[in-house]
């Protein structure tokens, strides 16, 4: 028996093995970069704060949404809007 031919590995075998290894390494690098970019885009949160805090909706926006859905009529919308705007004015006097 002849064992000095490396079990059939010739120049092509080593070349294909090298190309395959480079492709696997390139795939690992691309996956790592994609994971890094994905994690970098997540919103920054304080530890232990889940779900992330959200801003309270603007009262006028909520009122406009209720009016758009038909929950309140035009007179009630105008009355509530005027009441909200009066409450925001600083007291004069």
PyMOL commands that set and color helices and strands:
alter all, ss='L'
color gray80, all
select helices_A, chain A and resi 6-8+11-41+59-69+74-88
alter helices_A, ss='H'
color red, helices_A
deselect
rebuild
show_as cartoon
